[in-house]
Amino acid sequence: MSRERITETIAWQSADPHLTGNFAPIGSEIDAEGLEVISGRIPEGLLGTYIRNGPNPRYEPVSYNYPLEGDGMLHAIRFEGGKASYRNRYVRTRGFEIEHQAGHAVFGGVMTPRPVDPALLGPEDDPDNPFKASAFIGVMQHGGQLLALGECEPAWEIGPDLETRGPWTAGTDAPILMGAHNRVHPVTGDLYALSYDFASPTVTLHHVGRDGKLRRSFDITLAAPSMIHDFVLTERHLVLLIGPLVFDMEAMMSGGSMLQWKPEMGTRIAVQPLDGGAVTWYEAEPFFVFHFANGFERGSDIVIDYVRHQKLYLGYGEPNTQPPTLQRLVLDTGTGRAREQAWFDKVAEFPRIDDRRNALAARYVYSPTLTDTLTGGNGASATFNCLLRIDTETGDVSAHDFGNRIAGEAVFIPRGEAETAGWLATYLYDPETQTSEFVLLDAEGVGDEPVVRLRLPQRVPQGLHGTWVPG
């Protein structure tokens, strides 16, 4: 696998709004020490690395559907000794390496797969698989290993200098398939990971010990092959919200989209006990979930905070007239009933909590939103300029409006045991200067001036999910 740092810039341009402005990819992998402090100061004793992943296709795609495809590029801010440094690297999956050798895009898109020239493949590659192996969505640490994550593909092991080491096998003799969102149990420290199947109505759950070794895998049968981007873990249950977004191979073969929205199927909710008991099913009206903030148990209730898409919109077809909103779903396991409430009516996505409270009762949810103070966006979906803190006990909402700067998901960095004892980390983009910065907000005073703003040595494109690696 190639280890030479890539230094050339991206020369191609696209009219796709998710490939222009701050969504446009960059090409150069760089290292930069001693980042300039624009305002505030780096917190004393802050030690660790904030890492965020994102699509960043290197070559002009044959087709592109955000946020379903890309190559993957990690951007990292390292804090040590009162100073900060920056590094970025591509995730060099097998799909990346095939296109690196070809010098152009080889694979089609998720919606429009196409056969790959066998001459470009190696003996270990499957010539019948038209989909690109990639890991562009998330990044997490488990069992002492940093992992870059894609959508139902092998996770890729990442080294301390962001170098790609190879597919993660979780102690087995082959890579395991897992999704972009995987959750750690708050008591055992074990990891639960999910993978769905394009061609069969099956979702596979993996139970990986805190040591990074696979313990077991088991399947849940669905009504149809369905896309399940994220799921919920509580202390005693796994919960799947299965919206009517299904994979339709016949439609694809006849020139249609492989992903089909079928509202007549409704949304089904599966509650799977961790002890191996039978699945309990709930029925609901059609909606879709990309991201959950958290889920936890309260008596006989399972409480879930999530972003609800009333109708799925992936940047194609009819306009999105119902923006996604942050909701709470309560499943009463005693009566079998479900009830809903909305936290507010603003657009929301990419919700996060203090990760130490995953699967436990978490009072605060942090989510970006969009206000009319942003004047320089390009109309792309998932464009935000304001960070919210939602108090789920009182319903109070605190906000930090960044004005005409585009923000992403906020990752919580702990500094103490209390739930607001920490900082919120994100990248910002200024559409007027076309430059990026890194910002820390105090979780106790989200609306206050940033704790620190750091000037970045190059633009950091809009990405997806990140993590904090302490120490």
Secondary structure by P-SEA (a helix, b strand, c coil): ccccccccccccccccccccccccccccccccccccccccccccccbbbbbbbbbcccccccccccccccbbbbbbbbbcccbbbbbbbccccaaaaaaaaacccccccccbbbbcccccccccccccccccccccccccccccbbbbbccccbbbbbcccccccccccccccbbbbbccbbbbbccccbbbbbbbbccccbbbbbbbcccccccbbbbbbcccccccccccccccbbbbbcccccccaaaaaaccccccccccccbbbbbbbccccbbbbbbbcbbbbccccbbbbccccbbbbbbbccccccccccccccccccbbbbbcccccbbbbbbcccccccccccccccccccccbbbbbbccccccccccccccccbbbbbcccccbbbbbbcccbbbcbbbbbbcccccccbbbbbccccccccbbbbbbbccccccccccbbbbbccccccccbbbbbcc
